[in-house]
Amino acid sequence: MVDRPRFGPDGPLSPLRRRLSDLVEAGVVAALWRTAAALGPERAGALVGALFARAGPYSPKHRMVLTNLRVVRPTAEPPDLERLARACWRQFGRVVGEYPHLARLAEEPGRIELVDRFGLARVAGGKPAIFVSAHLANWELPAAVLARAGVPLTVVHAPRANPRIQALLERQRAALGCAFLPKDGGPHALVRALRAGRSLGLLVDQRHDEADAVTFFGRPAPVALAPALLAARFAVPFVPVRVERLEGARFRLTFEPPIEPRAVGEPRRIARDMMQRLYALFEAWIAERPEQWLCIKRRWPDPSKSKWRAKLAANARLRGEPAAADAAQGGLDRGAALP
């Protein structure tokens, strides 16, 4: 795992301070999960959710939550936006509190209402698909449901900067019953998984700098095209998955019909169109239940920042404008290198 710099109030942490910070952070999380494990999923989620709802507004990330929610709810009054942000923190805390209970949530009757508009039986026999979702409700659950449905699944994830937190997460995620692949493993690792008959699971709602943009709540939003490019090139279903929290520790999972690529066109244009249709679903889902979206990172470029003005000026794709090469027509080249 890449050793990412860690920052405190006065700048980058020294190696010693970073190790101490990692130890303290991991100790708090381990203690929290030991307590949550001794409770049922409802009580654990309610307890940790209440802690996050109280502490979250004091976090440096709170400003970013408000910034993102302002895009989702542009006419909301400041007190209403604050209440919505607090609800987002509560929802995030519920997910954290539910980690020791992932297997129980997936297996216990009545916990998950499954709406299968795709047909999971199509991929249970080793015919792969690419399942794409967002950080909604408890976003870990689709992997557990797919694995228990007999789908060979590899989940692409972003390793945590704190290796001790990463180790704790890996122990909790072992209950999901799927394989994991770091997202910096590159597209060729994804191709190998698909060729081995394994489906892929990805959360694709976060910003990807230097990427192509789609329209998301009326603004250009940089997205990674690789998942859609792979789906189109290898003719595997590109399946949106929605997760909703219904009440307490009860959920609804909806596997939507696949997003099909257009028949002709330049690969990047086809992939961007697929991602745009996926993000239209994300927008509708988030608009309906914004408090269930984890939005603690900047999602949209900030034109008020000089670095973003320079990036937007230099990169038409980041502004959501197709490059001249996108106008070329022709079928997908299944042998060409991924961009």
C-alpha positions as CSV (number, residue, x, y, z in Angstrom):
1,M,0.0,0.0,0.0
2,V,1.3,3.5,-0.9
3,D,2.4,5.4,2.2
4,R,0.3,8.5,1.9
5,P,1.2,11.7,3.8
6,R,-0.9,12.4,6.8
7,F,-1.7,15.9,7.9
8,G,-2.4,17.7,11.2
9,P,-3.4,21.3,12.0
10,D,0.2,22.5,11.4
11,G,0.9,20.5,8.2
12,P,2.3,17.1,7.4
13,L,2.9,14.8,10.4
14,S,6.3,13.5,11.2
15,P,6.8,9.7,10.9
16,L,6.6,9.3,14.7
17,R,3.5,11.5,15.1
18,R,1.9,9.7,12.2
19,R,2.5,6.3,13.8
20,L,1.1,7.6,17.1
21,S,-1.9,9.0,15.3
22,D,-2.4,5.7,13.5
23,L,-2.3,3.8,16.8
24,V,-4.7,6.1,18.5
25,E,-7.1,6.1,15.6
26,A,-7.0,2.3,15.3
27,G,-7.4,1.9,19.0
28,V,-10.6,4.0,19.1
29,V,-12.1,2.1,16.1
30,A,-11.2,-1.3,17.6
31,A,-12.8,-0.4,20.9
32,L,-15.9,1.0,19.1
33,W,-16.2,-2.3,17.2
34,R,-15.8,-4.4,20.3
35,T,-18.6,-2.5,21.9
36,A,-20.8,-2.7,18.7
37,A,-20.2,-6.4,18.4
38,A,-21.6,-7.0,21.9
39,L,-24.9,-5.3,20.8
40,G,-27.3,-6.2,18.1
41,P,-27.2,-4.4,14.8
42,E,-30.0,-2.1,15.7
43,R,-28.5,-1.0,19.0
44,A,-25.0,-0.8,17.6
45,G,-26.1,1.3,14.7
46,A,-28.2,3.6,16.9
47,L,-25.4,4.1,19.4
48,V,-22.6,4.8,16.9
49,G,-25.0,6.8,14.7
50,A,-25.8,9.0,17.7
51,L,-22.1,9.5,18.4
52,F,-21.4,10.5,14.9
53,A,-24.4,12.9,14.8
54,R,-23.0,14.7,17.8
55,A,-19.3,14.7,16.8
56,G,-19.6,15.0,13.0
57,P,-20.5,18.8,12.9
58,Y,-17.3,19.5,14.8
59,S,-15.2,17.6,12.2
60,P,-13.2,19.5,9.5
61,K,-15.2,17.4,7.0
62,H,-18.5,19.0,8.1
63,R,-17.9,21.9,5.8
64,M,-17.6,19.6,2.8
65,V,-20.8,17.8,3.8
66,L,-22.6,21.1,3.8
67,T,-21.0,22.1,0.4
68,N,-22.1,18.9,-1.3
69,L,-25.6,19.0,0.2
70,R,-26.0,22.6,-1.0
71,V,-25.7,21.3,-4.5
72,V,-28.2,18.6,-3.8
73,R,-30.6,20.9,-2.0
74,P,-29.8,24.4,-3.5
75,T,-32.9,26.1,-2.0
76,A,-32.5,24.7,1.6
77,E,-32.3,27.2,4.4
78,P,-29.1,27.0,6.5
79,P,-30.8,25.4,9.5
80,D,-32.4,22.8,7.3
81,L,-29.1,22.1,5.7
82,E,-27.5,21.7,9.1
83,R,-30.2,19.2,10.1
84,L,-29.7,17.3,6.9
85,A,-25.9,17.2,7.4
86,R,-26.4,15.9,10.9
87,A,-28.6,13.2,9.5
88,C,-25.8,12.3,7.1
89,W,-23.3,11.9,10.0
90,R,-25.9,9.7,11.8
91,Q,-26.2,7.5,8.8
92,F,-22.5,7.2,8.4
93,G,-22.2,6.3,12.1
94,R,-24.9,3.6,11.6
95,V,-22.8,2.0,8.9
96,V,-19.7,2.0,11.1
97,G,-21.6,0.5,14.0
98,E,-23.0,-2.3,11.7
99,Y,-19.6,-3.5,10.5
100,P,-19.4,-6.3,13.2
101,H,-22.8,-7.5,12.0
102,L,-22.4,-7.6,8.2
103,A,-22.9,-11.4,8.0
104,R,-25.9,-11.3,10.2
105,L,-27.5,-8.5,8.2
106,A,-26.9,-10.5,5.0
107,E,-28.2,-13.8,6.3
108,E,-30.9,-13.0,8.8
109,P,-34.4,-13.3,7.3
110,G,-36.3,-10.0,7.1
111,R,-33.1,-7.8,7.1
112,I,-32.8,-7.2,3.4
113,E,-35.6,-6.8,0.9
114,L,-34.2,-7.9,-2.5
115,V,-35.6,-6.4,-5.7
116,D,-34.0,-8.2,-8.6
117,R,-34.7,-6.4,-11.9
118,F,-31.5,-7.8,-13.4
119,G,-31.7,-11.5,-12.9
120,L,-28.9,-12.6,-10.6
121,A,-29.3,-16.2,-11.8
122,R,-27.6,-15.1,-15.0
123,V,-24.3,-14.5,-13.2
124,A,-24.4,-17.1,-10.4
125,G,-22.8,-19.6,-12.8
126,G,-19.7,-17.7,-13.5
127,K,-20.9,-15.4,-16.3
128,P,-19.5,-12.1,-15.0
129,A,-21.2,-8.7,-14.6
130,I,-20.0,-5.3,-13.4
131,F,-22.0,-4.1,-10.4
132,V,-21.8,-0.4,-9.8
133,S,-23.2,1.5,-6.9
134,A,-22.7,4.6,-4.7
135,H,-22.0,5.2,-1.0
136,L,-25.7,4.9,-0.1
137,A,-27.2,3.5,3.1
138,N,-24.9,0.5,4.0
139,W,-22.9,0.2,0.8
140,E,-21.1,-3.0,2.0
141,L,-24.2,-5.2,1.8
142,P,-24.5,-5.8,-2.0
143,A,-21.2,-7.7,-1.9
144,A,-22.5,-10.0,0.9
145,V,-25.8,-10.6,-0.9
146,L,-24.1,-11.3,-4.3
147,A,-21.6,-13.7,-2.6
148,R,-24.5,-15.6,-0.9
149,A,-26.3,-15.8,-4.2
150,G,-23.4,-17.8,-5.6
151,V,-21.8,-14.9,-7.7
152,P,-18.0,-15.1,-7.8
153,L,-17.3,-11.5,-6.9
154,T,-14.2,-9.2,-6.6
155,V,-14.8,-5.9,-5.0
156,V,-12.5,-3.0,-6.0
157,H,-11.7,-0.8,-3.0
158,A,-9.5,2.1,-1.9
159,P,-7.1,1.1,0.8
160,R,-7.1,3.4,3.9
161,A,-4.1,5.6,4.6
162,N,-3.8,4.2,8.1
163,P,-2.6,0.5,7.7
164,R,-4.0,-0.4,11.1
165,I,-7.5,0.8,10.1
166,Q,-7.1,-1.1,6.9
167,A,-6.3,-4.3,8.7
168,L,-9.4,-3.8,11.0
169,L,-11.6,-3.2,7.9
170,E,-10.2,-6.4,6.2
171,R,-11.2,-8.5,9.3
172,Q,-14.7,-7.1,9.2
173,R,-15.1,-7.4,5.5
174,A,-14.1,-11.1,5.6
175,A,-17.7,-11.7,6.6
176,L,-18.8,-10.5,3.1
177,G,-17.5,-13.6,1.4
178,C,-15.9,-12.0,-1.6
179,A,-12.4,-11.2,-2.9
180,F,-11.0,-7.7,-2.8
181,L,-8.7,-5.8,-5.2
182,P,-7.1,-2.4,-4.5
183,K,-8.3,0.2,-7.0
184,D,-4.7,1.1,-7.8
185,G,-4.1,-2.4,-9.2
186,G,-4.9,-1.1,-12.6
187,P,-7.4,-2.1,-15.4
188,H,-5.5,-5.2,-16.3
189,A,-6.2,-6.7,-12.9
190,L,-9.9,-6.1,-13.6
191,V,-9.6,-7.7,-17.0
192,R,-8.0,-10.8,-15.5
193,A,-10.9,-11.1,-13.0
194,L,-13.5,-10.8,-15.7
195,R,-11.7,-13.4,-17.9
196,A,-11.6,-15.7,-14.9
197,G,-15.4,-15.5,-14.7
198,R,-15.5,-13.2,-11.7
199,S,-18.0,-10.3,-11.4
200,L,-16.7,-6.9,-10.3
201,G,-18.2,-4.6,-7.6
202,L,-17.3,-0.9,-7.6
203,L,-18.5,2.2,-5.8
204,V,-18.1,4.9,-8.5
205,D,-19.7,8.1,-7.0
206,Q,-16.5,9.8,-5.8
207,R,-14.5,12.4,-7.8
208,H,-11.6,11.2,-10.1
209,D,-9.3,14.1,-11.0
210,E,-8.2,14.4,-14.6
211,A,-11.1,12.2,-15.6
212,D,-14.0,12.8,-18.0
213,A,-17.0,14.6,-16.6
214,V,-20.7,13.8,-16.6
215,T,-23.5,16.1,-15.5
216,F,-24.5,15.5,-11.9
217,F,-27.0,17.8,-10.2
218,G,-26.5,20.2,-13.0
219,R,-22.7,20.4,-12.6
220,P,-19.8,18.7,-14.3
221,A,-18.6,15.8,-12.2
222,P,-15.3,14.0,-13.0
223,V,-15.8,10.2,-13.2
224,A,-13.7,7.2,-14.0
225,L,-14.7,5.6,-17.3
226,A,-12.8,2.3,-16.9
227,P,-15.8,0.4,-15.5
228,A,-18.0,1.3,-18.4
229,L,-15.2,0.8,-20.9
230,L,-14.7,-2.7,-19.6
231,A,-18.4,-3.5,-19.7
232,A,-18.8,-2.4,-23.2
233,R,-15.6,-4.0,-24.5
234,F,-16.2,-7.4,-23.0
235,A,-19.9,-7.3,-23.4
236,V,-20.7,-7.9,-19.7
237,P,-23.8,-6.5,-18.0
238,F,-23.2,-3.1,-16.4
239,V,-25.6,-3.3,-13.5
240,P,-26.6,-0.4,-11.2
241,V,-27.3,-1.3,-7.6
242,R,-29.3,0.8,-5.2
243,V,-29.1,0.4,-1.4
244,E,-31.8,2.0,0.8
245,R,-32.1,1.9,4.6
246,L,-35.8,1.3,5.4
247,E,-35.8,1.4,9.1
248,G,-33.1,0.7,11.7
249,A,-31.0,-2.2,10.4
250,R,-33.4,-3.2,7.6
251,F,-32.6,-2.5,3.9
252,R,-33.8,-2.7,0.4
253,L,-31.3,-3.7,-2.4
254,T,-32.4,-3.1,-6.0
255,F,-30.4,-4.6,-8.8
256,E,-31.5,-2.5,-11.8
257,P,-31.6,-3.6,-15.5
258,P,-28.1,-3.3,-17.1
259,I,-27.1,0.0,-18.8
260,E,-26.4,-1.1,-22.4
261,P,-23.7,0.6,-24.5
262,R,-24.8,2.4,-27.7
263,A,-24.2,0.3,-30.8
264,V,-21.6,2.5,-32.4
265,G,-19.2,5.3,-31.5
266,E,-15.8,6.1,-30.1
267,P,-15.1,4.0,-26.9
268,R,-14.7,7.0,-24.6
269,R,-18.0,8.6,-25.8
270,I,-19.8,5.3,-25.4
271,A,-18.4,4.8,-21.9
272,R,-19.2,8.4,-20.9
273,D,-22.8,8.0,-22.1
274,M,-23.1,4.9,-20.0
275,M,-21.7,6.7,-16.9
276,Q,-24.0,9.6,-17.6
277,R,-27.0,7.3,-17.5
278,L,-25.7,5.7,-14.3
279,Y,-25.2,9.1,-12.7
280,A,-28.8,10.1,-13.6
281,L,-29.9,7.2,-11.4
282,F,-27.5,8.2,-8.7
283,E,-29.0,11.8,-8.8
284,A,-32.5,10.5,-8.5
285,W,-31.6,8.2,-5.6
286,I,-29.7,10.8,-3.7
287,A,-32.4,13.5,-4.3
288,E,-34.9,11.1,-2.8
289,R,-32.8,10.2,0.3
290,P,-29.9,12.7,0.6
291,E,-29.3,11.8,4.2
292,Q,-28.3,8.3,3.1
293,W,-25.4,9.5,0.9
294,L,-21.9,9.6,2.3
295,C,-20.6,12.9,1.0
296,I,-17.7,13.9,3.2
297,K,-15.3,14.4,0.3
298,R,-15.4,17.1,-2.4
299,R,-17.5,15.8,-5.3
300,W,-17.5,18.7,-7.7
301,P,-14.6,20.8,-8.9
302,D,-14.4,24.2,-7.2
303,P,-13.9,27.0,-9.8
304,S,-13.2,29.5,-7.0
305,K,-9.8,27.6,-6.4
306,S,-7.0,28.6,-8.7
307,K,-5.9,25.0,-9.2
308,W,-9.4,24.0,-10.4
309,R,-9.7,27.0,-12.7
310,A,-6.4,25.9,-14.3
311,K,-7.5,22.3,-14.6
312,L,-10.9,23.2,-16.1
313,A,-9.4,25.6,-18.6
314,A,-6.9,23.0,-19.8
315,N,-9.1,20.0,-19.9
316,A,-12.3,20.1,-22.0
317,R,-13.3,16.6,-20.8
318,L,-13.2,17.8,-17.2
319,R,-15.7,20.5,-18.2
320,G,-17.9,17.8,-19.7
321,E,-17.1,18.7,-23.3
322,P,-16.2,15.9,-25.7
323,A,-12.7,16.1,-27.2
324,A,-12.4,16.2,-31.0
325,A,-11.3,12.6,-31.1
326,D,-14.6,11.6,-29.6
327,A,-16.4,12.5,-32.9
328,A,-14.8,9.5,-34.7
329,Q,-17.3,6.7,-35.4
330,G,-16.8,3.0,-35.3
331,G,-17.3,-0.1,-33.2
332,L,-15.6,-0.9,-29.9
333,D,-12.1,-2.3,-30.4
334,R,-11.9,-5.1,-27.9
335,G,-8.1,-5.4,-28.4
336,A,-7.2,-1.8,-28.0
337,A,-5.5,-0.6,-24.8
338,L,-7.7,1.0,-22.2
339,P,-7.3,4.8,-22.0
